[in-house]
Amino acid sequence: MAEESANKRIAKNTIFLYSRSLLTMAISIFSSRIILQALGVDDYGLYGAIGSIVTMFSIINNTLAVGTSRFLTFELGKGDDEKLKKTFSAAFAMHVAMAVALFILLETIGLWFLNNRMQIPEGREFAANVIFHLSIISCMFGLTQVPYNALIVAHEKMKIYAYIGIFEVVFKLALLFVLLYVPFKDNLIAFGIIVAAWGIGLQIFYRFYCYKRFPESHLGICRDKSIYKSMLSYSMWDFVGQFCARGNGQGVNILVNMFFGVTLNAARTVAYQVENALTTFSGNFLAAVNPQIVKAYAQEDYKRFFQLIFESGKFAYYLLFMLSLPVFLEAKFILSIWLVEVPEYTVLFLRCIIAITLFRILVRPLINGVHATGNIKTLNLTSGVYSALTFLPMTYLLYKMSFPVWTCFVVQAFNGIVCTYLETRALYKNIQFNMWKYFLNVHVHSIAISLLATVFPYVIIKNMEEGWLRLCFTTIFSVFSTGLCVYYLGLSKNARIMMKEKLVERLWKRNA
């Protein structure tokens, strides 16, 4: 009964997050067009490149965020309220200390790198520095916000994210129209101020919500050194993996800027915005499942722990593939109707990113499983160190040898295959995980279903002229063929029976 209740909570939270994401994705895609139109290609690329510097430094924040979320969720699973309160207070103190340290790093090394190593168009130096400082302010607030966001996720209160997320994107769109139609002296600076002010305002609201709903968010002084030690040890090892993962994206963005300039930065930024919108959907499902994975491990319910890892791996992939297939096939047309001016290489970048992301989403539940155990040293010492020693150095060397800009994706794809094996081995070493069973049941099965589901949409692409009609048919057949293949080939017989029973039950209640 408890398991059924937990499954319902996962489904409910997924629906909330999906509703939020649908509107967020639609408005974000439209917003990107407005931003590109208001800023121009060069300023748009400059904004993305500057953001990469801050994001690279804020990797330390992400390591603490993962640790905070894991430890808060673990204590909730254990049911220890006193330990939960101490953990939250310790996490907040650590994030404040990290915010101060990050401020010093960004205002010294980061500022030097911006003005001495980045390619900034002539006459835009002042605007670039203003955006950089605004990004630092946002980053500082974001650091101390992490424990509050982690607490909301640990309690699985996804409903608040849905409501606030919908309000956020609608209000942000209104502000962007102001940017487009109200004459500002410098649109890039105005955009930076709008983004920073809005982000800080939302963070203040989330803190107020936590204070009212969760007693453990009432800050105190934690003197339990073991809590600090556990969280810092966990975060230290996670830092290695986070550094490599961030290097795959933001590090290459800086290399592209150094070798090819801001125009190709704009192409990468646009491609990653589309990819982020797509992965938000599968990410929502994983976000709804992950607290249950941690709690199952905390309660030593290993049967459910493994079940959640296997099932979430497949369904996260299916959800992402269903949405990505029409975008992959119709990338050129979608970008042409979305953007007034499509930066060169954007179509190629987008297709490469989608393919790599689809492969890597399959291993995400395994990484979540390792994080649930708390023993992440092996994971980050193997895949993290390997990635650090190969990806960025190899990409830099190839660019130095005048290889084309898309070479980074070839290196990234090879790197991802090796890292997937190393990450699977890490879970095996922790809890005797059957890695070959996961590879066959999740990786091979999912990719086989993908190939079969692609047949009908590909036939349409080859036999119809590019346009709105073909886009509609491609989208419809992509969803239909994927859904059909997943239902008959991706679900077990018991799962299909259960789905039918639930559907009949809901229809019966509605007609009663």
N, C-alpha and C positions, 0 to 999 in steps of 0.2 A: 504493500500500500504506500509506504514511504517512497519507494522507487517510482511508482506511478505518479505521485504528487510531484516529485523532483522532475520527472519527464514533462509534466504539464507546465511546470515553472519554466523549463528550458524553452518549450514551445511558445509560451506566453511572452517571455522576454525576447525571443527571436522575432516575433510578430511586431512588438513595440519597436525594436531596433530597425526592423525592415521598413516599417512605416516611416520612421524618421529618415532612413537612408534614401528611400524613393524620392522624397521631396528634396532632400539635401543634394542628391546627385543631379536631379533635374535643374535645380536652381544653380548649383555649382558650375555645371556645364554652361549654362546661359551667362552666369557671372563672369566666367573666364573670357567669354567673348567681349563683354563690356569692359573688363579690365584691360584686355589686349588693345581694344579700340581706344580707350581713354589714355593709356600709357604709351602705346606704340611698342614695336618689337624690341627695340634696344632697352628701353626702361623696364619693360616686362622681364627681359632676360637678366638685366642688372639686379632687379628685385629678387629673382630666384637665386642668383649667384651669391648675393649678400646673405640671404637666408641660409645658404649652405654653410657659411662660416659659423654662424650662431648655432645651427643644428649640429655641426660637427662637435662643437664644444659642449653642447647640452647632452651629449651622449652619456655623461656622468649622471645626469638627471634621470635618464631612462633606466640605467642600471638600478638606481635606488627605487624607481617607480615599480619595476618588476618585483623587486624584493619586498617592498611594502605591500603590494597586492597579494603576494604569496603568503606572507606571514599573517596578515589580517584575516585572509580567507581561511587559513589553517586553524587559527585560534577560534574562529566562528564555528568551524567544523568540530573542534574539540569541545566547544561550549564553555570555555573558561573566560568569563566576563572581565575578571580582574586583570588577567594577562592581556586581554584584548585592549583594554584601556591603556595599560603601560606600553604596549606595542605601538599604539597610535601616537602617544606623546613622544616616544623615542623617535619614531619616524619623522614627525614634524620637526623636532630639534635637529635631526640630521639634515633635513632638506634646507633649513634656514642656514646652517653652516655651509652647505654646499652652494647655496645661492650667493653667499658672500665670496667664496673662493672662485666661483665661476665669473662673477663680476670683475674680479681682479684679473683673471686670465683674459677675458674678452677685451677689457679696456687697455690691455698691454699688448700681448701677443696677437690677439685678434685684430686690433686696430692697426698694428704694424703690417700685418699680412694684407689687410684691405687696401692700404695706401701704397704698398710697395710691391705686391705680387699679383694683384688682381688687375685685369684689363678693364678699366673704367673709361667710357667714352669721354672725349674732351668736353669740358664744361659741366660735367655731371658729378664732379668730385664732392661738392658740398652736399648735394642731394643724397649721394651714396653714404656719406658719413652720418647724415641725419637718420636715414633708414636703419643704418647699423646700430645707432644708439637707441632708437625706438625698439628695435628687435631685442636688444639687451634688456630693456625695461620689461618687455613682455615675457622674456625668458625668466627673469627674476621672479615675477609673480607666478609664472607657470611652475617653477620649482617648488614653491611652498604650497601650491595647490594640489600636488600629487597625492598626499595622504588622504585628502578629502574625496578625490575621484576614486581612489582605490577602495575607500570605505563604502561608497555607493555601489561599486561593482561587487564587492565581497558580500554585501547584503542582497545582491541581485535585484536592486531597485532600478531596473532599466526603463521603467515608465517615465521617470523624471527626465531621463536623457531624451526620450522621444518628444515630450512636450516642449522642453527647452530648446531642443535641436530644431524643431519646426519653427518656433518663434525666432530663433537665431538666424536661420537662413533667409527668412522673409524680411526681417529687419535689415540684415546685411545687404540684401538686394536693393532695398530702398536707398540705403546709403550710397551704393554704387551708382545708382541713377543720379544722385546728387553730384557725385564725382564727374559723371559724364556731361551733365547739362549746366552745372554751376561753374562759372569760370574761376579757376584757382591760379595763383601765380606759378605753382609747380604741382602738377597732378600726382607725381610720384611721392612727394612729401605728404600731400593731403591724404593719399591712399594709405601710407604708412601710419599716419596719426589715427585714421578711422579704424584700421585693423587692430592697433594696439589698444585704443580706448575701449573698443567693443569687447575684446578678449578679456581685459581686466575686469570690466563690469560683470561679465558672466561668471568669472571666478569668484567674485564677491558674493554673488547670489548662491552659488553652490555651497560655499562655506556656511552661509546662513541656514540653508536647508539641512545640512549635516548637523549643525548645532541644535536645531529644533527636533530632529528625528532620531539621532543616535547619541546616547549619553556618553559613549566612549570618546566622542570627538571633543568633549569638554577638556581642554588642555590642562595638564598637570606636569610635574617634574618627575621624570622616570630615573630612578637611581639604580635600576637593575642592570648591571654591566653585562650580564649574559645575553640580554636582548640586543644591546648595541653590538656585541661581539658577533652574534649569529647573523644579524642583518648585514653588518659590514663585511663579514666573510663571504656571505652569499653574493653581495653586490660586487665585491672585488673580482670574484670569478666570472660573474655575469658581464662585467665591464669588458673583458676580453672578447666575448662573443658579440656584444653590442657594438664594440669598436669596429669589428670586421663587417658586420651587417650594415652599419652606417657608412662605412667606407665604400661598400658596393654601390651605393646610390650617390650620396653627397660628395664623396671623395672624387668620383669620376666626373661629377658635375664641375668641380673645380679644375680638373685636368682638361675637360672639354673647353672651358673658358680660357685656360692658358694656351692651348694649342689651336683652337678654332674660333674663339671670340664669342660675344654675347648672342649672336643670331642663333647659333646652334644650342646655346643655353636655353633660349626661348623654345626651341623645338623639343628639347628634353623635358622642360617644365610642362609644356602642354601635354606631351605623351604621358608623363607621370601623373598629371591631374586626372586624365581619363582612367588610367590604371588604378589610381587611388579610389576613384568613385566606384569602380567595379569590385575591387577587393574589399570595400567597405561591407558589401553584402555578405560575402563568405566570412569576413571578419566578425560581423554581427553574430553569426551562428556560433563561431568559436568563442566569442566573448560571453555568450549565454551559457555555453557548455563548460568553459574553463573553471569557473568556481565550483561546479559539481565534481570535476576531476580532482581538484585539490581537496575538497571535503571528503570524497570517497577514499582518498589515500589517508587522510587524517583519521578517518573512522576505521581504517584497515579493511575496507570493503573492496578487495582486490579484483573480484569478479566484475563488479560494476566499473571499477577503474579502467580495466582493459577494454571492456565493452564500449565505454565512452570514447576511448582513444581510437579504436577501430572505426566505429560508426561516424564520429565527427570528422575523421580523415576523409572518408568517402563523400559524405554529404557536403562538406565545405568545398570539395573539388567540384561536385556536380553543380552546386549553386553558382560557383564562379564560372564554370564552363558554359552553362546555359546563357549567362549574360554576356560572356566574352566572345562567343562564337560569331554572332552577327556583327559585333564591333570589329573583330579581326577581319572578317570577310569584306565588310563595307567601310573599312577605315578611311579610305580616300574620300568617299562621298560624304560620310558623316563629318569629317573635319572640314570639308569645303562648305557645308551648310552651317556649321557651328561657328567657324572663325571667318572674319572678313578677309584676313591675310594668313594663309597657312605657312608657317616657317618651313624652310627646306629640311628634308629628312624626317619630318614629324611622323609621316605614315610608316616608314620603316622602323623608327624608334618604337612607335606604339605596338606594332606587331611583334617585335622582338621582346618587348617588356611583358606583353600578355603571355607569350609562350613560356618565358622563364618563370613568371609568377604562378602560372597553372601548375608547373612541375613542383615548385617549392611549397605550394599550399598543402601538398600531400604530406609533407613532413612536419608541418606546424603542430599537429596534435602530439606527435612524439616529443617535440621540444617542450610542449606544455606538460607532458607527463614527467619528463626529467625535472622540470622546475617544481612540480608538485612534491617530488621526493626531497627537494632541498639539496641534493648531492649533484651539483652542476660543475664541479671541478673538471671531471674527465671530459664532459661535453665541450667546454670552452677551451681547454688546453689542446684538444685535438682539432676540431673543426675551426676554432677561432684562430689558432696559431697558423694552421695551414692556409687559411684564407688571407691572413695578414701578410704572409710571406710570398703569396702568389698573385693575388688579384691586382692590387694597385701597382706594385712594381712592374708586373708584366704588361699591364695596360700602358703605363708611362713609357716603358721601353719600346713598345710597338708604335706608339704615337711619335716617339723620337725618330723611329725608322721610317716615318711618313706613311704609316698604314692609315686606312680610312677611319672616319669617326665611329662607324658601327662595329669596329673591331672589339670594343669593350664588351659588347654583348656576347661575342663568341667566347671570350675569356670568362665572362660571368656564367655562361651556361655550363662550361666544363667545370668550373669551380663549384657550381651548385650540385652537380652529380656526385663529386667526391665528398662534399660536405654532408650530403644526404646519407651516404653510407656511414660516415663517422658519427653523425647524430643518432642514427639507428643503433649503432654499437654502444653508444653511451647509455641508452635506456636498457639495453640488454645487460650491461654490466651492473646496473643498479638493482634490477628486480627480475633478472632472468627472462627478459622479454623475448618472444619468438619473432625475431626480425624477418626471417624468410617468410613466415606466414603473413606478416604485415605487407611485405613486398609483393607477394602474389595476390593476396586478397584485396589490397588497397591500390597499390601502384599499377600493377599489370591490369587488373580488372577495370580500373577507372580509365586508363589510357585506351584500352580496347573499346570500351563503351563510347569514348570520345570519337574515335576513328569511325565507328559505325554511325554515330549521330551526325557526323559531318557530311555524309553522302548526299542527302536530299538538299540541304542548303547550298552545297557546292555545285550541284547540277543547276540550280536556279541561277547562281552567279555566272555560270558559263553560257547559259541560254537566254538571258534577258539583258537588255541594255541598262546601263547605270541610270538610276533615278529613284524617285520616291516610291514608285510601285515596286521596284525590285527590292528596295530596302524593307518595305512592309512584308513582302513575301519571304525574304530571307529571315527576318526576325520571327515571323510566325512559324515557319518550318524549323528554325533552330530550336525554339522553345518546345514545339510539338515532338520533334524527333528525339531531342534530349530527354524530355519527360517520358516518352514511350520506352526508350532504351533503358533508362534508369528503373522504371517501374517493373519491366519484365526481366531485365538482366542484372540490375544493380541491387534489387531488394530480394530478400529471402521470401520463401513461400509464406512463412508465418507473418512477416512484416506486411505482405500484400493483403493477407486475410484481415489483419488488425486494422489496416487502413480502410478496407471496405466496411468493416464493422463500425468504425468510428464515423464514417461518412453516413451510413444508414442511420446510426443513432442520432446524429445531428439533424438529418432531414426529417426523421420521425418526430423529434422534439419541436422542430419548427412548424410542422404541419399539424401537430396535436392541438 
